[in-house]
């Protein structure tokens, strides 16, 4: 039969399923070739050039000698450190013992000095009572050699409230009011001189008895009385006629100066009349000049 020619059947080949990691080809390549070819070639060239360990006998002997020398140095250093460690520890312990002994000796000497100073002061006061005659008590009071008690005036002087604020808490780092609101040594000098001038018989500041030789100075922000630092508030006790002493001081130039400090810079002050004050004796009374009392000896020999 004739007819139209038959076309061969079309056959399609089945396609393979895609790999699960097809979308991760970059990561797969990195994992499969973790070492770059250039690095591998360079390492191979270096190995071929170096040849690994030295091959000649001389080179091998040199390497062995170097290793032996290094081991010897390390061994000697370790041995010296081990030997020196007990010596250093022993010297350290001896030094600590010496420091403790010297500190204890210094403390004993300081206690002895304090006792001798108290004994000298007591003997001075006793000699003043025995040889001072009728004016012994007055001289002892004026010199600060004896305790004093009686009526008087209590004056408290303190920094301004704002003097401690600002900056980092250091008044010297602040300016303006905070700096001028602090009590200075010159302020206390004027207060003490004003009380003496107003009729005070004895004065103390924070328990520190003042004498005719006392000095009020400054060291940084601290006020020193006879080289002893004081801290605010400053309590000034003055023995005398309380009412009269208070009135005369407040009306004096120094009292008005203190009032101006209060008004302008906020320095706090409080004054009161007290019926009974007690002031200690000065820690030590330095005698600058002295003469023997010949009058009493002449009376005894006549």
Secondary structure as the mmCIF struct_conf table of DSSP 4:
data_model
#
loop_
_struct_conf.conf_type_id
_struct_conf.id
_struct_conf.beg_label_comp_id
_struct_conf.beg_label_asym_id
_struct_conf.beg_label_seq_id
_struct_conf.end_label_comp_id
_struct_conf.end_label_asym_id
_struct_conf.end_label_seq_id
HELX_LH_PP_P HELX_LH_PP_P1 UNK A 4 UNK A 10
HELX_LH_PP_P HELX_LH_PP_P2 UNK A 12 UNK A 19
TURN_TY1_P TURN_TY1_P1 UNK A 20 UNK A 21
HELX_RH_3T_P HELX_RH_3T_P1 UNK A 22 UNK A 24
HELX_RH_AL_P HELX_RH_AL_P1 UNK A 25 UNK A 32
TURN_TY1_P TURN_TY1_P2 UNK A 33 UNK A 33
BEND BEND1 UNK A 35 UNK A 35
HELX_RH_AL_P HELX_RH_AL_P2 UNK A 37 UNK A 50
BEND BEND2 UNK A 52 UNK A 53
BEND BEND3 UNK A 56 UNK A 56
HELX_RH_AL_P HELX_RH_AL_P3 UNK A 57 UNK A 131
BEND BEND4 UNK A 132 UNK A 132
HELX_RH_3T_P HELX_RH_3T_P2 UNK A 133 UNK A 135
HELX_RH_AL_P HELX_RH_AL_P4 UNK A 136 UNK A 143
TURN_TY1_P TURN_TY1_P3 UNK A 144 UNK A 144
BEND BEND5 UNK A 146 UNK A 146
STRN STRN1 UNK A 148 UNK A 158
HELX_RH_3T_P HELX_RH_3T_P3 UNK A 161 UNK A 164
BEND BEND6 UNK A 166 UNK A 166
TURN_TY1_P TURN_TY1_P4 UNK A 167 UNK A 168
BEND BEND7 UNK A 169 UNK A 169
HELX_RH_3T_P HELX_RH_3T_P4 UNK A 171 UNK A 173
TURN_TY1_P TURN_TY1_P5 UNK A 176 UNK A 176
HELX_RH_AL_P HELX_RH_AL_P5 UNK A 177 UNK A 180
TURN_TY1_P TURN_TY1_P6 UNK A 181 UNK A 181
BEND BEND8 UNK A 182 UNK A 182
HELX_RH_AL_P HELX_RH_AL_P6 UNK A 185 UNK A 197
TURN_TY1_P TURN_TY1_P7 UNK A 198 UNK A 199
BEND BEND9 UNK A 201 UNK A 201
STRN STRN2 UNK A 202 UNK A 205
TURN_TY1_P TURN_TY1_P8 UNK A 206 UNK A 207
STRN STRN3 UNK A 208 UNK A 209
TURN_TY1_P TURN_TY1_P9 UNK A 212 UNK A 213
STRN STRN4 UNK A 216 UNK A 219
TURN_TY1_P TURN_TY1_P10 UNK A 220 UNK A 221
STRN STRN5 UNK A 222 UNK A 225
TURN_TY1_P TURN_TY1_P11 UNK A 226 UNK A 227
STRN STRN6 UNK A 228 UNK A 230
BEND BEND10 UNK A 232 UNK A 233
STRN STRN7 UNK A 234 UNK A 239
BEND BEND11 UNK A 240 UNK A 240
HELX_RH_AL_P HELX_RH_AL_P7 UNK A 242 UNK A 251
BEND BEND12 UNK A 252 UNK A 252
HELX_RH_AL_P HELX_RH_AL_P8 UNK A 253 UNK A 265
STRN STRN8 UNK A 268 UNK A 279
HELX_LH_PP_P HELX_LH_PP_P3 UNK A 280 UNK A 282
BEND BEND13 UNK A 283 UNK A 283
BEND BEND14 UNK A 288 UNK A 288
HELX_RH_AL_P HELX_RH_AL_P9 UNK A 294 UNK A 301
#
